[in-house]
Amino acid sequence: MAVDPFRAATGLWRRSLQARVVIGTVVLSALVVTLVGWTLTRQITDGLVESRVDAAVAEAGRSSADVQSSLSAATTDFDAGEQLPSLVANVVSRGAVRGYDVVLVGPIDGAGDTSGGEFLTPGLDVRSVPAGLQAVVEEEPTGPADGAAAGSWWTFTRIRYDEDTGRESVPGVVVGSRVVLPADGGTYALYHLFPMDDEERTLGLVQRAVLTSGVLLLVLVAALSWLATRQIVSPVRLARRVAERLASGRLEERMQVRGEDDIARLAVSFNKMATNLQRQIRRLEDMSAAQRRFVSDVSHELRTPLTTVRMAGDVLHDARERFDPVTARAAELLQNELDRFELLLTDLLEISRFDAGAAVLHLEDVDLEELAQRVVRSVEPLAGARRTQVVVRRLSEPDAPPAVVEADARRIERIVRNLVVNAIDYADSSDVLVLIAANQEGSALAVRDYGVGLRPGEEVRVFNRFWRADPSRVRTSGGTGLGLSIALEDARLHGGWLQAWGTPGGGSQFRLTLPRRAGDRITRSALPLVPRDARTGRAAVR
């Protein structure tokens, strides 16, 4: 199976503190190194270019001044055709010695027209002189009357050479000025082209040095940050692994203590905490085991005397018609309390099985709607005595599956019976609704009453053992206070949910959600926990 690099990278970023620290340090260092390298390279470049431009302008100025001086010293009897070749030869020879090329254009007039020709260093391409610079030099007004140069202008360019010379183009700076030829009185444009290949090589060397130094520095920073974080992260990872082993039940695991630094003191504190937790957990386990044994032993030991008392109570109850009214009433009360006592023992034995992890399921397909109808029929006498009507409703969508789950029918019926009986007890003669729905994950059953309801926080406490919402109320159904606790354990045993909602004076709703197959994971219920009529008050079902 192909691994997605992006997911692997993001997973490493989320899981590894060391990776985040190293990557963050390298990224920040890269930004700093880039900024410093760019600033340093920029300063070196500006320095090299400025120095070269200053030298070129100065050299071009001296050359132009020497040319103009030599021309001014000459007599006007010379022919221009003789002076120009001599002038160009002298300037070219000087440029060859001092490392620059020359272009002479003219004569020119003040409007920029060139009436003469072009004289240049052999092998040089005249296009090396930018047209913009030519326009500036040739269109400037004529200089002073004595024929001195009117000034000089410069710009950057690319110096090109003819193909037959075998020389490559190089960057350079070109300086233009004007000279006057006494032989014909014409003004000529003189351009000095200074190559900057040395500066380009120097700048390339500097850039390579800065880049190499930056890369090496980043590698060094990454290695240092990795080593530094490793010294901190490794003990943290060890602590995590030890904590995971402790959580899995291996309470004897401890961290290794090395040295006397902060990490070592953390390991000592962690080991002390683990020792205390181990001592407390074992103490609680022993207490829980003793409590479970006590409940189980007491429940079993009470079976024998209860059986004897039950037999005697049955005899007295069967013969109550021959007793006087007081004795007959006492026999009936004894029979009722024996029934409640026997139910309490049964619930205690069931709780002890849950605590010991010995509860097992006998699975079969169970139709929740059919089971709910059966439970409602069985509690009709109790509902009639409390003047309460219990109604079963199936809330199904057109494409909803049947409300059939794989479950232990006895345990699910016990849950539903307990919820319905509790709803009747606390309904205050109002109606009780049993709602059933199903989705693709499983089925849900909700019991809704409109009685006293629950106060905030009681929706969790209601599942505690022997807890009652209103201790002053008399149990009419003979409950033991363990019904909802057992129902919650039964729901969890199936991999389902049992949840409660209520509001003072607005009734309550208990929702049972079961997966389609016992033990499967469920993510949502087919019924809302907060009923739709929570804001509208009582629902009329009669």
VENUR-V485756 format. One line per field, one symbol per residue. psi: psi as a letter, one per 40 degrees, with the letter a starting at -180 (. if undefined). Layout:
# VENUR-V485756
psi->???
This chain:
# VENUR-V485756
psi->hihhdddddddddddhddddddddddddddddddddddddddddddddddddddddddddddddddddddddeiieeiiddddddddddddddddddefiiihhhaiiaeeehheaahhihhehheedhidddddddeeiiiaideeiheaiiiiiihhiiidedeiiiiiihhhiihihhddeeihihhhhhhifdddddddddddddddddddddddddddddddddddddddddddddddddddeegeeiiihhhaeaddddddddddddddddddddddddddddddddddddddddeddddddddddddddddeddeiidddddddddddddddddddddddddddddddefehiigiihhhdddddddddddeddddddefhhhhhhhhiideiiighihihdddddddddddddddddeefeiihhhhhiiaddaiihhhhifbdaiihdeedeeeiheihdgdeihheefieeedddddddddddefaihiiiiiheeaihhhhhiidhheihieiieiidhidedeeaihhe.
